[in-house]
Amino acid sequence: MKRWVLVLTERGSDREGKRRRIAALLVVLGGLIGSWGVGTVLASDPIGYGVPVWPFADTADRAENALLTQVVTAVRDKLPVNHDRVQVLKRTDAYGSEFFTLKLQVDGETRCRELVVGLDVNSRRVPCS
């Protein structure tokens, strides 16, 4: 005759489970805070960081990006920048690149931007003075 016996073992304390849950919670919280920080930086100048897309850029940023694309095309083709919404405040040639300070009229706003067109295109938003 077989005899069946129920054996109960103690796996240890519940501290390991709590530590895992706390570690997972801290990882998720760190990821949320990190993504918020990165999103805040990208939203400060989405054109300059190369992400003129939602949720970082609004409609004015996307219109500014389209306008800058036309300016870069004209500069690379060695054509003058003739656009009614773009005013060239300063232009310099140095080191094989073109340096511009532009005043842009975008969606009823006035924005100023420094633009460097060489092998790469770089820009940053500057205060209008």
C-alpha positions as CSV (number, residue, x, y, z in Angstrom):
1,M,0.0,0.0,0.0
2,K,1.3,3.5,-1.0
3,R,1.3,6.2,1.4
4,W,1.2,9.8,0.2
5,V,2.6,12.5,2.4
6,L,2.2,16.3,1.9
7,V,5.5,18.0,2.4
8,L,5.5,21.7,3.0
9,T,8.7,23.6,2.6
10,E,9.4,27.2,3.6
11,R,11.0,29.1,0.7
12,G,12.4,31.8,2.9
13,S,11.0,35.1,3.9
14,D,9.0,37.4,1.7
15,R,11.8,40.0,1.6
16,E,13.1,38.8,-1.8
17,G,9.7,39.5,-3.4
18,K,9.4,42.9,-1.8
19,R,12.9,43.8,-3.0
20,R,12.1,42.8,-6.5
21,R,8.9,44.8,-6.5
22,I,10.7,47.8,-5.1
23,A,13.5,47.5,-7.6
24,A,11.0,47.2,-10.5
25,L,9.1,50.3,-9.2
26,L,12.3,52.3,-9.0
27,V,13.3,51.3,-12.6
28,V,9.9,52.3,-13.9
29,L,10.0,55.6,-12.0
30,G,13.5,56.3,-13.2
31,G,12.4,55.6,-16.8
32,L,9.5,58.0,-16.5
33,I,11.6,60.8,-15.0
34,G,14.3,60.3,-17.6
35,S,11.9,60.4,-20.5
36,W,10.2,63.5,-19.1
37,G,13.6,65.2,-18.8
38,V,14.6,64.2,-22.4
39,G,11.2,65.4,-23.7
40,T,11.6,68.7,-22.0
41,V,15.0,69.3,-23.6
42,L,13.8,68.3,-27.0
43,A,10.7,70.5,-26.8
44,S,12.8,73.5,-26.0
45,D,14.2,73.6,-29.6
46,P,12.9,70.7,-31.7
47,I,14.3,72.1,-34.9
48,G,17.8,72.4,-33.5
49,Y,17.7,68.9,-32.1
50,G,16.4,67.4,-35.3
51,V,13.0,66.2,-34.1
52,P,10.4,68.5,-35.7
53,V,7.6,66.0,-34.9
54,W,4.8,65.7,-32.5
55,P,4.9,65.6,-29.4
56,F,7.9,67.9,-29.3
57,A,7.1,70.3,-32.1
58,D,3.9,72.4,-32.5
59,T,2.6,73.7,-35.8
60,A,4.8,76.8,-35.7
61,D,7.9,74.6,-35.2
62,R,6.9,72.5,-38.2
63,A,6.3,75.6,-40.3
64,E,9.7,76.9,-39.3
65,N,11.3,73.6,-40.2
66,A,9.7,73.8,-43.7
67,L,10.9,77.3,-44.1
68,L,14.5,76.4,-43.1
69,T,14.4,73.5,-45.6
70,Q,13.7,76.0,-48.4
71,V,16.5,78.3,-47.1
72,V,19.0,75.4,-47.0
73,T,18.1,74.3,-50.5
74,A,18.7,77.9,-51.8
75,V,22.0,78.2,-50.0
76,R,23.3,74.8,-51.3
77,D,22.3,75.8,-54.8
78,K,24.2,79.1,-54.5
79,L,20.9,81.1,-54.9
80,P,20.0,84.2,-53.0
81,V,17.6,83.7,-50.1
82,N,14.5,85.4,-51.6
83,H,11.5,84.7,-49.4
84,D,9.0,87.1,-48.0
85,R,9.0,85.5,-44.6
86,V,12.8,85.3,-44.2
87,Q,15.1,88.2,-43.5
88,V,18.8,87.6,-43.5
89,L,20.3,89.7,-40.6
90,K,23.9,88.6,-41.0
91,R,25.8,86.3,-43.5
92,T,29.3,85.1,-43.2
93,D,31.5,82.7,-45.3
94,A,34.2,80.9,-43.3
95,Y,35.8,77.5,-43.2
96,G,33.9,76.3,-46.2
97,S,30.5,76.9,-44.6
98,E,27.8,79.6,-44.7
99,F,26.8,81.2,-41.4
100,F,23.5,83.0,-41.3
101,T,21.4,84.8,-38.7
102,L,17.8,84.7,-39.9
103,K,14.7,86.5,-38.8
104,L,11.7,84.3,-39.6
105,Q,8.0,85.1,-39.7
106,V,6.2,81.9,-38.8
107,D,2.5,81.6,-38.0
108,G,2.3,85.2,-36.7
109,E,5.5,84.8,-34.6
110,T,8.9,86.3,-35.1
111,R,11.7,83.8,-34.5
112,C,15.4,84.3,-35.0
113,R,17.8,81.4,-35.7
114,E,21.5,81.0,-36.4
115,L,22.1,78.6,-39.3
116,V,25.3,76.9,-40.4
117,V,25.2,75.3,-43.8
118,G,28.3,73.2,-44.7
119,L,28.6,69.5,-45.0
120,D,26.0,69.3,-42.2
121,V,23.2,71.7,-41.4
122,N,23.2,73.0,-37.8
123,S,21.0,75.6,-36.3
124,R,20.0,77.0,-32.9
125,R,17.3,79.4,-31.8
126,V,18.6,82.8,-30.6
127,P,16.8,85.8,-29.2
128,C,15.8,88.5,-31.7
129,S,17.6,91.7,-31.0
